Amino acid sequence: MSLTVSIITATFNSAATVGETMRSVSEQDYPFIEHIIVDGKSQDDTLKIVGAFSHTALVVCEKDEGIYDAMNKGIRAARGEVIGMLNSDDVYAHPSVISHVVKAFEDETMQACYADLQYIQAEDPQRIVRTWKSGRFQPSHFYWGWMPPHPTFFVRKSVYDQVGLFDTSLRSASDYEIMLRILLKHKMSACYIPEVTVKMRTGGISNASVRNRLRANREDREAWRLNGLHPYFFTLYLKPLRKITQFIIR
């Protein structure tokens, strides 16, 4: 029996980029995809652009409490056995991404999978800024500042049923927290796909300023506390420092 993969895209005034996101999903060569758009009442042409793509399975348009609340709405609505998130300014790197994800889940013992990610320049998407090479998963890696790129992270829906949804009390670290919860606290199995599957435009709330980076560090620490986990004293300093190697790998 073929798996259905639900892809959730949260949008809000995303007209400048959402067309590329939608196209990258519509061009996937895997046939059983449920693409869910959760829009926070955009005031631009986001919904008009989304409506031009016939592959979309569901559009939810209502006010939300931020991106993690929107993702939770998408998870609740999803009917696929496997769920992934694709931001409204990100794109899949090639048409076989979902086929490769499904291949990873052919191993029924695997509860999650992740891959590598490339950051691209917002104004020039052809220019690669840095590459996030994840490497194979070991739970102990989290203690050394490791985490997989969340846009490449796919999880069986049954995992969300078991461990819960995104914690909306966190503004920028809820993706980190849920991966800690799934992979470290609950020790779910995960498979590494050794290729770039997502291209992400540079930016992001946690890295927008020194102040935001400090707040992100506090939220990262809170993510460990919420799960009853205890990082090493250097863990959360290593986490941003690991990004330096991303500028070396292209």
PALOVO-594103 format. One line per 3 residues: number of its first residue (from 1); their letters; for each residue x, y, z of N, C-alpha, C, O. Coordinates in steps of 0.1 Angstrom, whole numbers, plus 2048, in hexadecimal, padded with zeros to 3 digits. Last residue first. Layout:
! PALOVO-594103
NUM = a = X Y Z X Y Z X Y Z X Y Z; ...
! end
This chain:
! PALOVO-594103
250 = rii = 92B 8EC 804 922 8F1 7FA 91D 8E6 7F1 916 8E9 7E7; 938 8F1 823 932 8E7 81B 929 8ED 811 920 8F5 815; 93D 909 830 948 902 82A 943 8F8 820 949 8F7 815
247 = fqt = 926 911 83C 92B 91A 832 937 914 82A 93B 919 820; 922 8FE 84F 918 8FE 843 91D 908 838 91A 906 82D; 933 902 864 937 8F8 85A 92E 8F8 84D 932 8F4 843
244 = ikr = 924 914 873 930 919 86C 934 90F 861 938 913 856; 910 908 881 90C 90D 874 918 912 86C 918 913 85F; 919 901 899 91A 8F7 88F 916 8FC 881 91A 8F6 877
241 = lpk = 912 917 8A9 920 917 8A4 921 90C 899 92A 90D 890; 8F8 912 8B2 8FA 91C 8A7 908 91C 8A1 90A 91F 895; 900 8FB 8C3 8F5 8FB 8B9 8F7 905 8AE 8F7 902 8A3
238 = lyl = 912 901 8D7 917 8FA 8CB 90D 8FB 8C0 910 8FB 8B4; 902 90C 8EA 90C 915 8E4 911 90F 8D7 914 916 8CD; 8F4 8F6 8F3 8EC 901 8EC 8F5 90C 8E6 8F1 915 8DF
235 = tff = 908 8E6 8FF 900 8E2 8F4 8FA 8ED 8EC 8FB 8ED 8E0; 918 8EC 915 91C 8F2 908 912 8EF 8FD 914 8F4 8F2; 90D 8DD 92A 90E 8EC 92C 911 8F3 91F 90E 8FF 91D
232 = yph = 8F6 8C5 91B 903 8C9 921 904 8D8 922 8FC 8DF 91C; 8D3 8C5 923 8DE 8C6 91A 8EB 8C8 922 8EB 8CB 92E; 8BB 8B0 92E 8C5 8B9 934 8D1 8BA 92A 8D9 8B0 929
229 = lgn = 897 8AE 92D 8A4 8AA 928 8AE 8B4 92D 8AB 8C0 930; 87C 8B3 92F 882 8AC 93A 890 8A7 937 895 89E 93C; 871 8C1 91B 871 8B3 919 878 8AC 924 87B 89F 923
226 = lrw = 874 8DB 923 866 8D6 921 866 8C7 920 85C 8C1 923; 890 8DE 922 889 8DD 92F 87B 8D7 92E 877 8CF 936; 895 8DF 907 89B 8D4 90F 893 8D2 91C 88F 8C7 920
223 = aer = 888 8F7 901 884 8EB 8FA 889 8DE 902 882 8D4 903; 896 90A 910 889 906 915 884 8F9 90E 87D 8F2 914; 8AC 90B 8FF 8AE 906 90D 8A1 902 913 8A0 8F7 919
220 = der = 8A0 917 8E9 8A6 90A 8E8 8A8 903 8F6 8A6 8F7 8F7; 899 930 8F5 88F 926 8F1 894 918 8EF 88E 90E 8F2; 8B2 93B 8F8 8AA 938 904 89F 92E 901 89C 926 909
217 = nar = 8BA 93C 8DD 8C2 934 8E6 8BA 931 8F3 8BA 926 8F8; 8A7 94F 8D4 8A6 941 8CF 8AE 937 8D8 8AA 92C 8DA; 8B0 965 8E1 8A3 960 8E4 8A2 951 8E0 89C 949 8E7
214 = lrn = 8C8 968 8D3 8C8 966 8E2 8BB 960 8E6 8BB 957 8EF; 8BE 96D 8B9 8C6 961 8BC 8C7 95D 8CB 8C7 952 8CE; 8B1 985 8BD 8A9 979 8BA 8B1 96C 8BC 8AC 962 8C1
211 = rvs = 8C8 995 8C2 8BD 994 8CC 8B5 987 8CA 8B1 980 8D3; 8D5 993 8AA 8DB 98E 8B6 8D1 98B 8C1 8D1 981 8C8; 8BD 98A 891 8C5 993 898 8CB 98C 8A4 8C8 981 8A7
208 = ans = 8B2 974 883 8B1 981 87D 8B9 98C 884 8BC 996 87E; 8B1 95A 88A 8BE 95F 886 8BE 96D 881 8C8 972 87C; 897 953 88F 8A1 951 899 8AE 957 896 8B6 959 8A0
205 = igg = 888 959 877 887 961 883 892 95F 88D 896 969 893; 898 95A 857 893 952 863 893 95A 86F 89C 962 872; 8B1 957 83E 8A8 95F 846 8A4 957 852 8AB 94D 856
202 = trm = 8B2 948 81D 8B8 94D 829 8AF 956 831 8A6 95D 82B; 89C 92E 812 8A1 93C 810 8A7 940 81E 8A2 93D 828; 8A4 90D 80C 89E 917 815 8A4 924 813 8B0 926 812
199 = kvt = 89E 8EF 7FD 8A5 8FB 7FC 89D 906 803 892 909 800; 89F 8CC 805 898 8D9 806 8A2 8E5 804 8AE 8E4 809; 8B0 8B7 802 8A2 8B5 7FE 89A 8C2 7FE 890 8C4 7F7
196 = vep = 8D0 8AB 7FC 8C8 8B7 7FE 8BA 8B5 7F9 8B8 8B2 7ED; 8D6 88A 80B 8D5 893 7FF 8CE 8A0 803 8C7 8A0 80E; 8D3 871 81A 8DF 879 818 8DF 881 80B 8E7 87E 802
193 = iyc = 8BC 86E 832 8BD 86D 824 8C8 876 820 8C7 882 821; 8BB 85C 850 8C1 867 849 8C1 864 83A 8C6 85A 835; 8A0 853 865 8A8 84F 85A 8AE 85C 853 8A6 865 851
190 = asm = 899 84B 887 899 854 87C 8A3 850 871 8AE 84B 875; 884 840 8A2 88E 83D 898 88D 847 88C 882 84B 889; 87F 851 8C1 87A 84C 8B4 885 84A 8AA 88F 851 8AA
187 = khk = 883 85A 8DC 88C 850 8D5 886 84A 8C9 888 83D 8C7; 877 86C 8EB 86F 860 8E8 877 856 8E0 872 84B 8DD; 88C 87F 8ED 884 87B 8F9 87D 86E 8F6 87E 864 8FF
184 = lli = 897 87F 8D3 8A0 87D 8DF 897 878 8EA 89A 86E 8F1; 883 881 8BF 88F 879 8BC 897 876 8C9 89D 86B 8CA; 86D 890 8C9 86B 883 8C1 878 87B 8C1 877 86F 8C4
181 = rlm = 879 8A5 8D7 86E 89D 8DD 86D 88F 8D6 86C 885 8DD; 88A 8B1 8C5 88F 8AB 8D1 885 8A1 8D7 889 896 8DC; 876 8B8 8B3 87F 8AE 8AE 887 8A8 8BA 88A 89C 8BB
178 = iey = 868 8CB 8C1 861 8BF 8BE 86A 8B4 8B9 868 8A8 8BA; 87D 8DF 8C5 877 8D8 8D1 870 8CB 8CD 871 8C1 8D3; 881 8E8 8AB 88C 8E1 8B3 886 8D9 8BE 88A 8CE 8C0
175 = dsa = 868 8F3 8A7 86C 8E8 89E 878 8E1 8A5 878 8D4 8A4; 867 907 8BA 85E 8FC 8BC 862 8F0 8B2 85F 8E5 8B6; 876 91E 8BB 87D 911 8BE 874 905 8BF 878 8FB 8C3
172 = srl = 869 936 8B9 872 933 8AE 878 925 8B0 87F 920 8A7; 855 937 8CE 854 93F 8C2 85C 93B 8B6 858 93C 8AB; 843 921 8E1 850 924 8DC 84E 92C 8CF 847 927 8C6
169 = std = 829 91A 8E5 82E 924 8EE 83C 928 8EA 841 933 8EF; 822 906 8D4 820 913 8CF 824 91E 8D9 824 92A 8D6; 831 8E9 8CC 82E 8F1 8D8 82D 900 8D4 838 906 8D1
166 = flg = 822 8D3 8B5 82B 8DD 8B8 827 8E5 8C4 81B 8E8 8C6; 813 8B5 8C4 816 8BE 8B9 820 8C8 8BE 826 8C7 8C8; 819 892 8D0 813 89F 8D0 818 8A8 8C5 820 8A4 8BC
163 = vqd = 821 878 8D0 829 881 8D8 823 88F 8D8 828 898 8E0; 80D 869 8C1 813 864 8CE 819 86F 8D6 817 86F 8E2; 806 877 8AB 7FB 872 8B3 801 86E 8C1 7FA 86F 8CB
160 = yvs = 820 87A 8A0 819 886 8A6 80D 882 8AF 80B 888 8B9; 822 85F 898 82B 865 8A2 825 871 8A8 826 873 8B5; 80F 85B 885 80D 854 892 817 85A 89C 814 859 8A8
157 = krv = 81A 868 86F 80F 86F 876 80D 868 884 809 86F 88D; 83E 867 86D 831 860 86C 826 867 874 829 86C 87F; 84F 883 860 84B 87B 86B 83E 873 868 836 878 861
154 = fft = 86B 894 852 85E 88E 850 85B 884 85B 865 87D 860; 87E 8B0 84D 87A 8A6 857 86C 8A1 854 863 8A9 854; 887 8C6 840 88A 8B9 839 884 8AD 842 886 8A1 83E
151 = php = 882 8DB 850 87A 8DA 843 87D 8CD 83C 875 8C9 833; 895 8D7 866 887 8D4 867 87F 8D3 85A 876 8CA 859; 8B3 8C7 864 8AC 8D2 85F 89D 8CF 85F 898 8C6 858
148 = pmw = 8BC 8B8 884 8B9 8B7 876 8B2 8C4 871 8AB 8CA 879; 8D6 8C3 89A 8C8 8C1 898 8C6 8C0 889 8CE 8C5 881; 8F0 8C5 8B3 8EB 8C0 8A6 8DB 8C1 8A6 8D5 8C0 8B1
145 = gwy = 8FD 8CA 8CB 8F8 8D5 8C3 8F2 8D2 8B6 8EE 8DA 8AE; 903 8B4 8D8 90E 8BB 8D2 90A 8C5 8C8 911 8C9 8BF; 8EC 8A8 8E0 8F4 8AE 8EA 900 8B6 8E5 906 8BE 8EC
142 = fhs = 8E4 89D 8C8 8DD 8A9 8CD 8E5 8B0 8D8 8E5 8BC 8D9; 8F2 885 8C6 8F7 891 8BE 8F0 89E 8C2 8F6 8A8 8C1; 8E6 870 8D3 8F0 878 8DA 8F5 885 8D3 8FA 88E 8D9
139 = pqf = 8D7 864 8BF 8D0 86C 8C9 8DA 875 8D1 8D7 881 8D4; 8E2 867 89E 8E5 860 8AB 8DE 869 8B6 8E1 875 8B6; 8DF 866 87B 8D9 869 888 8DE 860 893 8DE 854 892
136 = rgs = 8F6 872 863 8EE 868 869 8EA 86B 877 8F1 872 87F; 8F4 894 855 8FA 888 85A 8F1 87E 861 8E6 881 864; 8ED 8AE 84B 8E9 8A9 858 8F1 89E 85D 8F6 89E 869
133 = kwt = 8F8 8CB 83E 8FA 8BD 83D 8F8 8B6 84A 8FF 8B8 854; 8EE 8E7 831 8ED 8E0 83E 8ED 8D1 83C 8E3 8CB 838; 900 8FF 820 8FA 8F2 81F 8FA 8EB 82D 904 8EA 833
130 = rvi = 8FC 921 814 902 916 81C 8FA 90A 81C 8EE 90A 817; 8F4 92E 7FC 8FB 935 807 902 92B 810 90E 92E 813; 8F1 92C 7DA 8F1 924 7E7 8FA 92B 7F1 905 92E 7EE
127 = rqp = 8DC 93B 7C3 8E9 93D 7CB 8E8 935 7D8 8DF 939 7E0; 8C4 93A 7B9 8CE 931 7B3 8DB 932 7BA 8E4 929 7B8; 8B4 94E 7C5 8B3 940 7C9 8BD 936 7C3 8BF 92B 7C8
124 = dea = 8BA 96C 7CE 8C0 964 7C3 8C0 955 7C7 8CA 950 7CC; 8AF 976 7E5 8AD 97D 7D8 8B2 975 7CC 8AE 978 7C1; 8B6 962 7F8 8A8 966 7F6 8A6 96D 7E8 89C 96A 7E1
121 = qiy = 8CC 948 7F2 8CA 956 7F3 8BC 95A 7F0 8B7 956 7E5; 8C7 929 804 8C9 931 7F7 8C6 93F 7FA 8BF 943 803; 8D3 90E 815 8CE 91B 816 8D1 922 809 8DC 922 804
118 = qld = 8CA 8EC 812 8D2 8F7 80D 8CB 904 810 8BF 905 80D; 8CB 8CE 826 8C4 8DA 821 8CE 8E4 81C 8D9 8E5 821; 8C5 8AA 829 8CE 8B6 829 8C6 8C2 823 8BC 8C0 81C
115 = ayc = 8AC 899 83D 8B6 899 832 8BF 8A6 834 8C0 8AC 83F; 898 880 84E 89D 88E 84C 8A8 88D 842 8AD 882 83E; 87D 86E 85D 889 86F 854 88C 87D 852 884 886 854
112 = aqm = 86E 857 875 871 864 86F 87C 863 865 883 85A 865; 86A 83D 87B 860 846 87F 862 854 879 858 85C 879; 871 81D 86E 875 82B 86E 869 834 871 85E 833 86B
109 = ted = 867 804 86B 86C 807 879 870 816 87A 872 81B 884; 861 800 851 856 803 85A 85A 806 868 852 80B 871; 86F 80D 837 873 806 843 869 809 84D 869 815 852
106 = efa = 863 81F 827 860 811 824 865 808 82F 860 7FD 831; 86C 838 82C 862 833 835 85D 825 831 854 81F 837; 87E 83C 817 883 83B 825 879 835 82E 87D 82D 837
103 = kvv = 86C 83F 803 875 834 802 87B 832 810 87D 826 815; 861 858 809 858 84B 80A 861 83F 80A 85E 835 811; 877 868 803 871 867 811 869 85B 813 86B 854 81D
100 = hsi = 879 864 7E8 884 860 7F0 880 85F 7FF 884 856 806; 861 870 7E0 863 862 7DC 86E 85C 7E5 86D 851 7EA; 866 88A 7E7 85C 882 7EF 85D 873 7EC 85B 86B 7F4
97 = vsp = 87B 891 7D5 87C 892 7E3 873 889 7EA 877 881 7F3; 87B 892 7B9 87A 885 7BF 87C 885 7CE 87E 87B 7D5; 87F 8AC 7AF 871 8A6 7AE 870 898 7B5 865 893 7B6
94 = hay = 892 8C0 7C6 891 8B8 7BA 883 8B1 7BA 87D 8B0 7C5; 890 8CF 7DD 89C 8D1 7D5 89B 8CA 7C7 8A2 8CE 7BE; 873 8E2 7E6 87A 8D6 7E5 885 8D6 7DA 884 8DD 7D0
91 = vdd = 876 903 7F5 873 8FA 7EA 879 8ED 7EB 884 8EC 7F2; 868 91D 80A 872 913 807 86D 90A 7FB 861 90B 7F7; 855 92F 812 860 935 80A 86B 92A 807 876 92E 804
88 = snl = 843 920 821 83E 927 815 849 92F 80D 846 934 803; 851 900 82B 84E 90F 82D 84B 915 820 84E 911 815; 844 8E2 830 84C 8E9 826 848 8F8 827 83C 8FC 824
85 = mgi = 845 8C5 843 842 8D3 842 84A 8D9 838 856 8D6 836; 835 8A4 842 840 8AD 841 83C 8BB 840 830 8BE 83D; 829 884 84B 827 892 84B 834 89A 84B 83D 897 852
82 = veg = 819 866 842 826 86D 845 823 87C 843 81C 880 83A; 7FF 85F 83D 806 857 847 814 85D 84B 819 85B 856; 7E7 879 839 7F2 871 835 7F9 86A 840 7F8 86E 84C
79 = raa = 7D5 88B 841 7D1 87E 840 7DC 874 83C 7DA 868 83C; 7D5 8A9 856 7DC 8A0 84D 7D6 892 84D 7D3 88D 858; 7CB 8B9 869 7C3 8B7 85D 7C8 8AC 854 7C1 8A7 84B
76 = rig = 7DE 8BA 87C 7D1 8B5 880 7C9 8B2 873 7C1 8A8 874; 7F3 8C6 86D 7F4 8B9 872 7E7 8B3 875 7E4 8A7 872; 7E8 8E0 869 7EA 8D7 85E 7EC 8C9 862 7E6 8C0 85B
73 = knm = 7E7 8EA 883 7DB 8E8 87C 7DC 8DF 870 7D4 8D7 86D; 803 8EA 888 7FB 8E1 88F 7ED 8DF 889 7E8 8D4 888; 80A 8FF 876 80F 8F1 874 807 8E7 87B 804 8DC 876
70 = ady = 7FE 914 883 7FA 911 876 7FE 902 872 7F6 8FB 86D; 80D 915 89B 7FF 912 89C 7F9 90E 88E 7F1 905 88D; 825 91C 88F 824 90F 896 815 90B 898 812 8FF 897
67 = ige = 821 936 885 824 92B 87C 822 91D 882 81D 914 87C; 804 945 897 812 944 892 814 937 88A 80B 92F 889; 7EA 941 89D 7F3 947 8A7 801 946 8A4 80A 945 8AC
64 = dke = 7D4 94B 882 7DB 941 88A 7E4 949 894 7E5 955 894; 7B6 94F 86E 7C1 955 877 7C7 94A 87F 7C0 941 884; 7B3 93A 851 7AE 940 85D 7B9 946 865 7C5 942 864
61 = cvv = 7B0 923 83A 7B3 932 83A 7AC 938 847 79F 93A 847; 7BC 907 82C 7B6 90C 838 7BA 91B 839 7C6 91E 839; 7B9 8F2 811 7BD 900 815 7B5 904 821 7A9 904 821
58 = lat = 7C3 8D3 804 7BB 8DB 80E 7C1 8E8 810 7CE 8E9 812; 7D2 8CA 7ED 7C7 8C2 7F3 7BE 8CA 7FC 7B2 8C7 7FC; 7DF 8D6 7CF 7DC 8D9 7DD 7D0 8D1 7E2 7C5 8D1 7DC
55 = hsf = 7E2 8D3 7B4 7E5 8C8 7BC 7E2 8CA 7CB 7E1 8C0 7D2; 7DD 8EA 7A5 7D2 8E0 7A7 7D5 8D5 7B0 7CC 8CE 7B4; 7E4 90B 7AB 7EA 8FD 7AB 7DF 8F3 7AF 7DA 8F3 7B9
52 = agv = 7D8 923 7AF 7DC 920 7A2 7E2 912 7A0 7E4 90D 795; 7D5 926 7CA 7CA 921 7C3 7CD 91E 7B5 7C5 917 7AE; 7ED 933 7D1 7EB 925 7D5 7E0 91F 7CD 7E0 913 7C9
49 = ikl = 7E7 94C 7C7 7F2 944 7C1 7F0 936 7C5 7F2 92D 7BC; 7D2 954 7D7 7D0 953 7C9 7DB 94B 7C2 7D8 943 7B9; 7DE 954 7F0 7D4 94A 7ED 7D1 949 7DE 7CE 93E 7D9
46 = tdd = 7F1 96A 7ED 7F5 95C 7F0 7EB 952 7EC 7EE 948 7E5; 7EF 985 7E7 7EA 97B 7DD 7EE 96D 7E1 7ED 964 7D8; 7E8 991 808 7EE 993 7FB 7E8 988 7F2 7DD 984 7F4
43 = qsk = 7E0 98B 821 7DA 997 81B 7DF 99A 80D 7DB 9A4 807; 7D8 96C 830 7E1 974 829 7D9 980 822 7CD 97E 81E; 7CF 95B 846 7C7 966 841 7D0 970 83A 7D1 97C 83E
40 = gdv = 7E3 947 849 7DF 94F 854 7D8 95C 850 7DB 967 856; 7DF 927 83B 7E1 935 839 7DC 93D 844 7D0 93B 849; 7EB 909 833 7E5 910 83F 7E8 91F 83F 7F4 922 841
37 = iih = 7E8 8F1 81C 7EC 8FE 81E 7E4 904 82A 7D8 903 82A; 7F3 8D1 815 7E9 8D9 81D 7EF 8E6 81F 7FB 8E8 824; 7F4 8B7 7FE 7FA 8C4 801 7F0 8CD 808 7E6 8D0 802
34 = eif = 7FA 897 7FD 7F0 8A0 802 7F6 8AD 806 7FD 8AE 810; 805 880 7E5 808 88C 7ED 7FC 893 7F0 7F3 896 7E8; 80C 869 7D3 803 869 7DE 807 874 7E8 80D 871 7F3
31 = pyd = 820 868 7BE 812 86C 7BB 809 86E 7C7 7FE 875 7C6; 83F 877 7BA 837 86E 7C2 828 872 7C1 825 87D 7C3; 84B 88C 7AD 848 880 7A4 840 875 7AC 83C 86B 7A7
28 = qes = 843 8AE 7B0 848 8A2 7B6 843 896 7AE 838 896 7A9; 838 8C6 7A7 841 8BF 79E 847 8B2 7A4 84F 8AB 79E; 82A 8D0 7BD 822 8CB 7B1 82B 8C3 7A8 826 8BB 7A0
25 = vsr = 83F 8D9 7CC 837 8CE 7D1 830 8C8 7C5 82F 8BC 7C4; 849 8EE 7BE 852 8E4 7C1 84B 8D7 7C6 850 8CC 7C5; 832 8FF 7BC 837 8F8 7B0 841 8EC 7B3 840 8E2 7AD
22 = mte = 831 909 7D6 826 900 7D1 82B 8F8 7C5 828 8ED 7C3; 849 918 7D7 847 90D 7E0 83C 903 7DB 83E 8F7 7DB; 844 92B 7C3 84F 921 7C1 84E 915 7CB 851 90A 7C7
19 = gvt = 82E 938 7CF 82D 931 7C2 838 927 7C0 835 91C 7BB; 838 944 7E7 830 938 7E8 82E 930 7DA 82C 924 7DA; 845 95C 7E5 84D 950 7E4 844 943 7E3 849 939 7DE
16 = aas = 834 972 7E6 841 974 7DF 848 966 7DC 850 965 7D3; 81E 96C 7F6 81D 96C 7E7 82A 96C 7E0 82B 967 7D5; 81A 968 811 825 961 80B 825 962 7FC 82B 959 7F5
13 = nft = 809 96F 827 80E 979 81E 81B 974 817 825 97A 817; 80F 951 834 809 95E 838 810 969 830 81C 96B 831; 80C 92D 837 80F 939 82F 809 945 836 7FF 944 83D
10 = ati = 81A 90D 83A 813 918 841 817 925 839 822 928 836; 815 8EE 82C 81C 8FB 82A 814 906 831 808 908 82D; 81B 8CD 82F 814 8D8 835 81C 8E5 833 828 8E5 836
7 = isv = 814 8AF 81F 81E 8BA 820 816 8C6 825 80C 8CA 81E; 810 88D 824 80A 89A 826 815 8A5 828 81E 8A3 830; 812 871 811 81A 87B 818 813 888 818 810 88E 80E
4 = tls = 806 850 812 803 85E 80E 80B 867 817 80C 865 823; 815 832 807 814 83C 811 80F 849 80B 813 84D 800; 806 816 7F7 80E 822 7F6 80B 82C 801 7FF 82E 805
1 = m = 808 7F4 800 800 800 800 809 80D 800 812 80E 808
! end
